[in-house]
Amino acid sequence: MAERWATFGIDLHLEPAGPGLRRGLTDALREAVRTGRLAPGARLPSSRSLAADLGIARNTVADAYADLVAEGWLTARQGSATRVADRAVPRPPARRPSPRRAPGRPPYDLVPGTPDLASFPRAEWLRAARRALAAAPHDALGYGDPRGRPELRTALADYLARVRGVRADPERIVVCSGFAGGLRLLCEALRARGARVLAVESYGLDVHWDLATRAGLTTTPLPFDSLGTRAQDPGDADAVLLSPAHQFPLGGALRPERRAAVVDWARRTGGLILEDDYDGEFRYDRQAVGALQDLDPDHVVYLGTASKSLAPGLRLGWVVLPPSLVPDVMAHGGGRSVGVLDQLTLAEFLTSGAYDRHVRAARLRYRRRRDSLVESLAARAPGVRITGIAAGLHAVLRLPPGTERSVVQAAAWQNLAVHGLSRFRHPAADTVAGDGLVVGYATPPDHAWTRALDALCRALP
């Protein structure tokens, strides 16, 4: 009987109550339909199956069904399943949106940080997923190594060495849930080792500073000048968070002498450099700047992500650790939060060459976007200077002093979402980069790009 019970068809949770099994079952079914828990058209278990589930006689279930068919709650046809009859189901009244609820993003979007999601390679990704799942061993679906699947760590080690110059061993790579997931792991590990202060760039993302703060670290901004971040002397910091290949949001690359100087600081003091390589694949007018990690893999942690190259919704990132830091990061959970199937798919996507093809196509598409942005500004807003355009997916539009707030407001009147440069300034930073807009030219889908660009030009002084 237990085996037959396990193989019966549709499951239905009911708790008959009241006098008599038939009446109790009828009342329970009627209430499930009345409240909408059983939707119109829903198929009910056969009388034999439901009787076995409830441990009652089949005739009792058949009689209850017949009663509800007669009342119009159910329908039954010869040779067909018993179903819930079509009827209006009461719905709770719609609540008015709270006036404090954040409004939706305007239809035109130039907020940085997101690629063109409409260009995600769905067909290629699906093919890679099918191949990866077909080839996956059974144990791949278990809990596995907290560092992530070996297939992906091996593929990443090969790819990062070839494309970014990273010295990576699969044993020192941890797969994580995007850049934020990797940064959280590192901050927790650093705090457990006794670290107190994380030096950060004067302009960056507050979500990263907040992650460090929640882990118990104090963030202190590094100074900068016309040549970029002055990272060579982080003061009393235990670690430094940098985006050396393409600073976000100002857009420059860390100069060679400053790269060497901050590595010398790490060697001399035992400090750690956290390298954020968020969009290292995208460059247009210059050779790619190699990873800082190559200068000293024992003092530089490399963090990468598929959020800009593919899509942030994948929640796929990776951390290449110095050997001494691997046990500490593993002690804080490693990368178990990333789904195995997505890891296997990305591994297949990398090893098959599909990732390289996608990046090359995206690079060409984004360069055309950047070029049209530069041309439009030259023709329609010649007083606005554009910087940080040699690489990446965003540009900085330099505005006349005192105009940033009014331009952001004018953009909102044009139904355009765009962020001012001041939004990215650390609250304790001493130096101000001036007024500007940070324009994410990769964000809109192709069909909306021209209209978003027109809205931007109309908002500029």
N, C-alpha and C positions, 0 to 999 in steps of 0.2 A: 504493500500500500504506500509506503514512504516513497518508493521509486516512482510509482504512478503519479503521486501527488507532485513530485518535483517536475514531471514532464507535462503537466497540464498547461493549457494555453494562457489566456489573458488573465492577469492578476487584477483583483479588485478588493480594496480594503473596505470592509463593512463591519460594524459592531451591532448586530441585532440586539434590541433590548425591549423589554416590556413583556406582557403576558402572551405566551404562545410563540413558537418559533416562526410560524407563518406570518403572524401579525408583526412581530418584531422585525423580520426581514423586509416585509413590505414597507413598513414605516422608515427603515433605514435607507432603502433604495429611493423612496419618494423624497426624503429629505436631501439626499445627494443630488437628485435631479433639480429639486426646487432651488437649492442654494447655488446651482451652477457648477458644483464639483464634478458632476457628470454632464458634459456639454452636449448640446443637441447633435445628434448623429453619432455619438460615441457608441462603440460596440461593446456589448456586455459579454461576460463569459457564458459558455454553454451551461445549461442547468446542471449537467453532470460535473463539469469542472468546478463551478461555484459550490455545489453541494459537497464535493470532496474537500475543498478549501475550508469550508465552515464546519465540516464534520456533521452534516445533517442529511436527511433523506433527500434524494433527487426530486421526488414528488412535491416536497415542500417548496423547493426553489421554483419548480415549474408552476405551481399554484400562485406563488407570489408574482412571478412574471405575468401570468394570465390576468391577475387582478389589476396590475398597473397598465397592461395593454388596454383593458376595458375602461380604465379611468383616463386613458389618453396620455399617460406619462411615457409609455414605451410603445414601440412598434415591432411587429413580428410578422414574417412572411415564411411560407413553406420553403424549406431548403435554404433559408438565409438566417443570418445571425439576428438576435434580438438587439435592438438599438434604442437609444433615447430619442423620443419624438422631437421633431422640430417645434420650437416654441420660443417665445421671447424670454430671455433670461435677464432678470433685473441686475442692473449694474450700479455700483455706487456713484453718486453724483460727482461730476468732474470738479476738482478743486481749482479755484482760481490760483494762478501762480503768485507766489509771494512777491511783494514789491522789492524785497531784499535779494531775490534770486539773481544771480549774475546773468546778464543778457547774453544771448547767443552771439557767436562771432559774426561780424559783418560778412556779406557775400563775397567781398574781395579780400584776399588774405595775403599779406606779405610779411607775416610774422616769421622770424627765422627759427630754425631747429627741426624742420620737417622737410623731407624730399617730396617730389611729386608722387603722391600715393597712387594716382591713376596709372602711372607707368610701372607699377610693381609687376615683375615678370611672372604672372600667374600660371601660364601654361608651362613654362620651363620649371617653375617651382613644383608644380603638380607632378610633372614627369620625374623630377628628382626625388620627390617624396615616394612615388610608387617604386622606383628602383631601390631606394634606401630601405623601405619597409620590406620589400621582397628579399633583400639580401641580409637583413638584420638577424643575428642569432636570437634564440629565444630569451637568453639571459639579458639581452638589451632592454627588455621590458620590465626588468626588476629594478631594485633601488640603485644598484651600481655604485661606481666610484663617485664620491662627492665632488671631485674635480671636473666631472663631466665625461661624456662618452669618449673613449680613446680614439675612435674614428675621427671625431671632430677636432680633438686636440692635436692629432697628428697632421690633419689637413691644415689647421691653422698654423702650426709650426712651419710647414713648408711654404705656405702662402706668405706669411709675415716676413720670413727670411728673404724670399724672392722679391717682394714688392716694397716692403718698408725697411729692410735691412735689420730686422729684429733678430737677435740671437735667442732663439726660443727652443727649448726642449719640451716635448709633450708632457713630461713629468712635472714641469713647472708652470703649466698653463691651467688656469681654472676658468671654466665656463660659468658665466653669471647672467643674471637677468638685466641686461643692458648696462650702460655705464654707471647709472645710479646704484645698481645692485653691487657692482664691483667696488665702487667707492665706499659704500656702506661697510662691506666686508673689511676693506683696508683700514678704514677709520676705527672700526671696533678692534681690529688686531693691533693697531698702533697704540690705541688707548690702553689695551691690556698689557702692552709692553712698557707702559709708563710714559708715553708721549703726552704732551700737554698742548702744544701749539702747532697748527698747520698754517704755513704761509701760503697765501693765494694771490692771484693777480688782482690788481685794483679794479679791473672790469671783468666780469664773468657772470655766472649764474647763481642766483641766490639759493636755488634748490640744492646746489652742491655745498654751499656754505652751511645751510641748515642741516644737511646730513652729517657734516662734521660736528656741528654743535650738538646734535642729538646723541652722537657717539661720545660726547664729553670733551671734545677738543675746542680750543679757542682758535678762531681764524683771524689772521692779521694780514693786511694787504701789503704787497710789495710795491715799491715806488716804480714809476716809469717816466720816460722822457721821450724825446723825439725819435729815438732809436728803438723804443719798445720797452719791455719789462726789464728792470734792473734786478735780476734774480741772483746775482753773484754773491750777495751778502744778506741772507734771510734773517739775520739777527739771532734771536734765541729760539727760532723755530726748530722743531724736531723733524719736520718733513715739509716739502714744498709741492704744491699742485700747480702744474704748468700745462699750457697747450702750445708747445714750442714750434710745431710745424705750421700752425695757422691759428694765431691767437684769437680767441673768441671774447668779445665781438670785434675788436679793433682791426684784426685781419692780417697783421704782420707776422713774419717768422722771427723767432729768437735768433739774434745774430751769432755767428760762429764763436766769437770770443766770449760771449755771455753764456753760451751753451757749455763751453769748456770750463768757465769759471764756476758755474753752479755745480758741475760734476766734481770739480776740485773741492768745493765746500762739502759736498756729501762724503767724499773720501776722507777729508781731514777731520770732520766732526762725527762721522758715523750716521749722518742724516740720511734721509730717504727722499727721492724725487718721484712723484707720481705724474707720469706723462699721459696726458689726455690727447689721444690721436683720433679725434672724433670724425674728421673728414679727410684723412690723409691721402685718399685715392684721387681726390679731385683737385687738379692743378691745370692751368691753362697757358700761362705765359712764361713759365719757368720750369726748370727741372724740379722733380719732387724733392722735398727736404726729407732726408732720411730720419729715422727714429733716433731720438736722444738716447734711448736705451742701449744702442750699439756702442756708445762710448764707455759704458760701465754697467753691465747687466747685474752686478752685485749691489748697486746702489740706486738703480732706476727700475721702477715698476711701470710696465707698459700696459695701458688700458685702451682697448679698441671696442668697436661696436658695429653692428649691422644697421643701426637706426638711421643713418644718413645714406648708406649705400643701398639698402633694401627698404626697410620700413621699421619705425619704432615699435609698432604693434607686435613684432616678432619677439621682443624682449630678449634679444640675444647679444651678449657681450662677452669679452674675454679679458683676462688679466694674466700677464706674463710676469712671474714673481722671481725675485732673487731666491736662491736655494734656502737661505736662512729664514725666509718669511713664510715658506710653504706650510710648516706645521701650525703657525699661529693663525693663518687664514683658515686652514682646515678646522681648527678648533672653534671657529665661529660659523660653521655650517657649510663652507664651501659653496658649490654651485648647484645644490639639489633643487633649487626652485625653477630650473629650466626644463621644459618638457623634452623627453628623450626623442620623440619623433621629429621635433624641430631641429634638434641637434644632428640627428642622422641625415635629415634633409639638407641642412647647410653643409655638412661634410661632403655629401654627394655633389652638391651645387659647386663647391670649391674644386673638388678633384676632377670633375667632368669638364671644367673650363667654362661652365655656364656663368659663374660669378664674374670672371674676367670679361666675358662678352657683354654682360649686363653693365658693368662699370664703364667700359669703353663707350657704349651707346649712351649711357647717362651723362658721361663727361661731355660728349659732343652736344647733347641736348641742352645741358646747363650752360655750356659756353655760348651757345646761340642766345639763350635767355640773357646772359650777362652782357653780350654785345648789344642786344637790342635795348637793354637798360641804359648802357653808356650812350648810345646814339640818341635815344629819346631825350635824355637829360641835356645832352649837348645842344639839341635843337630847341627844347621847350623850357629848360631851366638852366641856362648857361651860368648862372651865378652860383649853382650848387656844385661843389667839388665832390668827387666820388673816390673813395680809397678802399684798400683791402680787396682788390678784385683779381689778383693774380691766381687765386686758388679758392676752394671752398664753395659754399652754397649761399653766401650772403655778401653784402657790400655795405659800407658805411657812407651815408650821404652827409657831408659836412654843411651845416646850416649857419647863417649869420648869428652872431651872439644874441641870446635872448629870444630866439624864435622857435625853439624846439617844441615847447608846450602848445603854442598856437598852431604849428604845423600838424602835430598829432591830432589836435582837435579838428582842424580842417580836413584831415584824412578821414576822421570818423564821420564828418558830414558827407563825405563822398562814399560812405559805406565801405571804407577800406580799413582793415586791421593792420597796424604797423606800430612798432615800438620805438620810442625815443632812446637815444644812447644813454641818457642818465638812468634809465631803468636798470642798467647792468652795473652800475657803480657800487662798489662795496661801501657800506655806510661809514667805515672808518678810514677810507682812502683820503690822503692829503691832496692829491693831484686830480685836477679835473680835465677831461679830454676835450671839453667844449660841447657845443650843441650839435646834435646830429640825429639821423634816423638809421636804424639797423634794418636793412631790407633783405628779407629772405626771398630771393628771386627763384628758388627751386620750388617753393611751396605750392603755387597755384597749378592746377591741371592745365594742359595745353589750351583747352578751349576758353579758359578764364584769364590767361596771361595778358592778352592785349588789353582787356578791360581793366584789369588790376593796374597795369602800367599807366593807362590813361588817367585813372583815378588818382594815382600817385602824382603824376605831373600836374594835375589840376590843384592839388593840395600844396604844392611847393611854392615858395616865394619867388 
